[in-house]
Structures are given as structure tokens and as C-alpha cells.
Amino acid sequence: MLDNSDPSSLDGFALERFFNTTGQGAFRLVDLLAGLVLSALLTLAFVQTYKATHRGATYSVAFLQSLFILASCTTLIMLVIGSNIARAFSLVGALSIIRFRTAMKDPRDVGFVFAVLAVGMATGTGFYAGSLVFTLFLCLLLLILARLNVCGAKGTEAVLRVTFSKERGSAAVDAAEAFLMSAGASPTLVNRVIERSTGEQTVSWRLRTGAQQDQGELQQSIQKLEGVESVGIFIIDDFHVL
């Protein structure tokens, strides 16, 4: 029984309450520190894998930094909940007021969010070996898939924009489209603009090209056609025109 007349006993009780060393479902600070450090290191592995396998124009430093926040928060939440069902329901009610309105255009980003959440849950509940094996397996799998270009398209979608002189007109446009057909680019007409003042025509096709070297060769070949003033190729990823 606590002796209220003894100041030292009061100080000791307050210290125990501060460090949460008493009571049901309490955890040690060393558990929190170990979980936070391990979750940060494993999240760093996911971030480096994301950077090594990323393709497209949706790279965001803020998104990668948010992964560390998510992993750390999940670790602390799992430690706080422990095996206490009341705490679990309380946290669900508290977190239900949060509304996330940031849209993720890349499905891979959603996958990485779930991955770091899983890591935070594992480190927060003491499954350190399991979280390490999971991270190594998933990072290695993603690197292999990127290296072998699994599920990757053989070509690259692009928009070809060509400006033709007034003298050649429609004949030059037909010649350029015939050349694209013979090159296997499968051109699809997107836009055609005729300048009223100069009479020049600017035609845009959507087509499929090969590697970067093939795109350069295609651009040079179009530039050599008679009546072509300028040529531009704009690569298309899943969400943007680069």
C-alpha cells in the first residue's frame, strides 16, 4: 500500500506512472525504441526499392517521407493497444474522424503504403524476425520483377507532333503517315491544326515506339521527309505526357 506521508514513495509512483511500468497492458520503452528503429530501417529498404524500380512521372519525395511516418505511427499504435480490447476500440473511434483525401494515381504507391503498415504492425507486436523476412522477400521480388521487366510492355506509347510546310501540304502528311505505318508504329491521328497566317499544318499522332534509341531514329527519319518543318516526340507514361 502506498504511504502518502513518504515523499519518496510519491515520486516513485509518479515515475512509474510516467514510464507506464505498472498496470495491465503496459510496455517498456525499450520495446518502443526497438520497434521504431527497426520499422524505420525496414521502411528505408522499401524506399530504396521504390526509387530503384520507379518508372513514370509521379515520383514524390513527400510520399516517401510519409511512409516513415506511417510505419512509426503504426508501431506505436500496436504497442499501445497490446492485448487490450478496450484500447483497440477507443483508437478505432479516435482514428475514424480522420479523412484522407489525397488521391494516389499509381497503384504501386498504395502497395507500398500497405507494406509499411504491415511492417509497423509486425514491429509493434514484437514480430521482428517476421517483419525482416517480409521486407527482404518483397524488396527482392520487386527488384527481380523490375530487372526482368515482368508485365512490361514491349513498346512505349508516345505522341508524335509534326509541322509540315505549306507547299507540300496534305501530300507530306500522307507520306509521313505511310512511313509510320511501314515502320510498325501503328499511328492514330490525334489532332490536326492548320495555321491561317502561314498555311503550315501541325499533325499529331499517337503511336507505339521502341526504346529511346528507336525513338531518336524515328524522329530523324521523319525529319528527312520532304515538306517536314519540325518533329517532336512526347513520351506517355501511365498518367502524364512527358
Buried (B, 14 or more C-beta within 10 A) or exposed (E): EEEEEEEEEEEEEEEEEEEBEEEEBEBEEEBBEBBBEBBBBBBBBBBEBBEEBBEBBBEEEEBBEBBBEBBBBBBBBBBBBBEBEEBBEEBEEEEEEEEEEEEBEBEBBEBBBEBBBBBBBBBBBBBBEBBBEBBEEBBEEBBEEBEEEEEEEEBBBBBBBBBBBBEBBEEBBEBBBEBBEEBEBEBEEEEEEEEEEEEBBBBBBBBBBBEEEBBEBBBEBBEEBEBBBEBBBBBBBEEEEE
